[in-house]
Amino acid sequence: MTPEGISELISRVSLRDRAAFDTLYASTSAKLFGVCLRVLGNRTEAEDALQDIYVKIWNKADRFAVAGTSPISWLVAVARNHCIDRLRARKGRTEDLDEASDIAEPSADPEQSAIATGEARRLGDCLDQLDAPRAAAVRGAYLNGDSYELLAQRHKVPLNTMRTWLRRSLLKLKECLEG
């Protein structure tokens, strides 16, 4: 599953879409279970933690900011933080907490941040070259997670026209970014 697909699922989960939640769980639970198992070191506890984590994701999906971080990094951070909180709740086993601090932070290092900033600037420049309504539609669909139907209503065009706008706009963006 692509990061954009996961972002869209998280956006739909924030609207309480159960089918999107099921798909999100199926697509990401193995990775998050691995994080839980690594931090907690106990399979049973990791399984319990995973259930709690998906409850948190269901309740906090509206706090996910697409522009702020990658969706999988956000999910891993939720899982990691929940597991660390579980470790802290254990009063007598502080050595496990020390091991948890060795797990790498999922956020980007300075070099990755600089590259991402440059890419975001290039993408912004390319978006500015599109007609304003089409650029707004692309931002709505791919940065805000708006549905095609919602965008068609907002821009007062038929649904198939919106699909054409987005497809052609993406092709123009691709040409711009490759050029």
C-alpha positions as CSV (number, residue, x, y, z in Angstrom):
1,M,0.0,0.0,0.0
2,T,1.3,3.4,-0.9
3,P,1.7,6.3,1.6
4,E,-1.0,8.2,-0.3
5,G,-3.3,5.2,0.0
6,I,-2.6,4.9,3.8
7,S,-3.2,8.7,4.1
8,E,-6.5,8.4,2.4
9,L,-7.5,5.5,4.6
10,I,-6.6,7.5,7.7
11,S,-8.7,10.5,6.4
12,R,-11.6,8.2,5.8
13,V,-11.2,6.6,9.3
14,S,-11.4,10.1,10.8
15,L,-14.9,10.3,9.2
16,R,-15.7,7.0,11.0
17,D,-15.6,4.8,7.8
18,R,-15.5,1.3,9.1
19,A,-14.5,-0.3,5.7
20,A,-11.5,2.1,5.5
21,F,-10.6,1.1,9.1
22,D,-10.7,-2.6,8.2
23,T,-8.5,-2.0,5.2
24,L,-6.1,0.2,7.2
25,Y,-5.8,-2.6,9.8
26,A,-5.2,-5.2,7.2
27,S,-2.5,-3.1,5.5
28,T,-0.6,-1.9,8.6
29,S,-1.2,-4.3,11.5
30,A,1.8,-6.6,10.8
31,K,4.2,-3.7,10.9
32,L,2.7,-2.2,14.0
33,F,2.6,-5.6,15.7
34,G,6.3,-5.9,15.0
35,V,6.9,-2.5,16.7
36,C,4.8,-3.6,19.7
37,L,6.7,-6.9,20.0
38,R,10.1,-5.3,19.7
39,V,9.3,-2.7,22.4
40,L,7.3,-5.0,24.8
41,G,9.2,-8.2,24.2
42,N,6.1,-10.3,25.0
43,R,3.8,-11.6,22.3
44,T,0.6,-11.6,24.4
45,E,1.2,-8.1,25.7
46,A,2.0,-7.0,22.1
47,E,-1.3,-8.4,20.9
48,D,-3.2,-6.6,23.7
49,A,-1.3,-3.4,22.9
50,L,-2.1,-3.6,19.2
51,Q,-5.8,-3.7,20.0
52,D,-5.5,-0.6,22.2
53,I,-3.4,1.1,19.4
54,Y,-6.1,0.7,16.8
55,V,-8.7,2.1,19.2
56,K,-6.4,5.1,19.5
57,I,-6.0,5.4,15.8
58,W,-9.8,5.2,15.4
59,N,-10.2,8.0,17.9
60,K,-7.3,10.2,16.9
61,A,-7.3,9.8,13.1
62,D,-8.5,13.4,12.7
63,R,-5.2,14.5,14.3
64,F,-3.2,13.1,11.5
65,A,-1.7,15.9,9.4
66,V,-0.8,14.7,5.9
67,A,1.7,17.5,5.3
68,G,3.4,16.9,8.7
69,T,4.7,13.4,8.5
70,S,4.4,10.2,6.5
71,P,1.4,8.1,7.4
72,I,3.3,5.0,8.4
73,S,5.6,7.1,10.6
74,W,2.6,8.5,12.3
75,L,1.1,5.1,12.9
76,V,4.5,3.7,14.1
77,A,4.8,6.7,16.5
78,V,1.3,6.0,17.9
79,A,2.3,2.4,18.4
80,R,5.7,3.1,19.9
81,N,4.4,5.8,22.3
82,H,1.6,3.5,23.5
83,C,4.0,0.6,24.1
84,I,6.5,2.9,26.0
85,D,3.6,4.2,28.1
86,R,2.8,0.5,28.9
87,L,6.4,0.0,29.9
88,R,6.3,3.0,32.1
89,A,3.2,1.7,33.8
90,R,5.2,-1.3,34.9
91,K,6.7,-0.1,38.1
92,G,9.3,-2.9,38.7
93,R,10.8,-3.3,35.2
94,T,12.7,-0.2,34.2
95,E,15.3,-2.1,32.3
96,D,12.7,-2.7,29.5
97,L,12.2,1.1,29.2
98,D,15.9,1.6,28.7
99,E,15.8,-0.9,25.8
100,A,12.9,0.9,24.3
101,S,14.9,4.1,24.0
102,D,17.2,2.3,21.6
103,I,14.4,2.0,19.0
104,A,15.0,4.5,16.2
105,E,12.8,7.5,16.0
106,P,10.7,7.3,12.8
107,S,11.1,11.0,11.9
108,A,13.4,12.1,9.1
109,D,17.0,13.0,9.8
110,P,18.2,16.5,8.8
111,E,19.3,15.4,5.3
112,Q,16.0,13.7,4.6
113,S,14.1,16.8,5.9
114,A,16.1,19.1,3.5
115,I,15.4,16.8,0.6
116,A,11.7,16.7,1.5
117,T,11.6,20.5,1.8
118,G,13.2,20.9,-1.6
119,E,10.8,18.4,-3.2
120,A,7.8,20.1,-1.5
121,R,9.0,23.4,-3.0
122,R,9.3,21.9,-6.5
123,L,5.9,20.4,-6.2
124,G,4.4,23.7,-5.0
125,D,6.0,25.5,-8.0
126,C,4.6,22.9,-10.4
127,L,1.1,23.1,-8.8
128,D,1.3,26.9,-9.3
129,Q,1.6,26.3,-13.0
130,L,-1.8,24.6,-13.1
131,D,-5.0,26.5,-13.6
132,A,-6.2,27.6,-10.1
133,P,-9.3,25.4,-10.0
134,R,-7.4,22.3,-11.1
135,A,-4.6,23.0,-8.6
136,A,-7.2,23.4,-5.8
137,A,-8.7,20.1,-6.9
138,V,-5.3,18.3,-6.8
139,R,-4.6,19.8,-3.3
140,G,-8.0,18.7,-2.1
141,A,-7.8,15.2,-3.4
142,Y,-4.2,14.4,-2.6
143,L,-3.2,16.6,0.3
144,N,-6.6,16.9,2.1
145,G,-8.0,13.5,1.2
146,D,-11.2,14.9,-0.3
147,S,-13.3,12.5,-2.3
148,Y,-13.8,13.0,-6.0
149,E,-17.5,13.5,-5.4
150,L,-16.9,16.2,-2.9
151,L,-14.5,18.0,-5.2
152,A,-17.0,17.7,-8.1
153,Q,-19.7,19.3,-6.0
154,R,-17.3,22.0,-4.7
155,H,-16.1,23.0,-8.2
156,K,-19.6,22.5,-9.7
157,V,-18.5,20.1,-12.4
158,P,-19.7,16.5,-13.2
159,L,-17.8,13.7,-11.5
160,N,-16.2,12.4,-14.7
161,T,-15.0,15.9,-15.4
162,M,-13.3,16.0,-12.0
163,R,-11.7,12.7,-12.7
164,T,-10.4,14.0,-16.0
165,W,-9.1,17.2,-14.3
166,L,-7.2,15.2,-11.7
167,R,-5.7,12.7,-14.2
168,R,-4.6,15.5,-16.6
169,S,-3.3,17.6,-13.7
170,L,-1.2,14.7,-12.4
171,L,0.3,14.1,-15.9
172,K,1.2,17.8,-16.1
173,L,2.7,17.6,-12.6
174,K,4.7,14.6,-13.5
175,E,6.1,16.3,-16.6
176,C,7.0,19.4,-14.6
177,L,8.7,17.4,-11.9
178,E,10.7,15.3,-14.4
179,G,11.6,18.3,-16.5
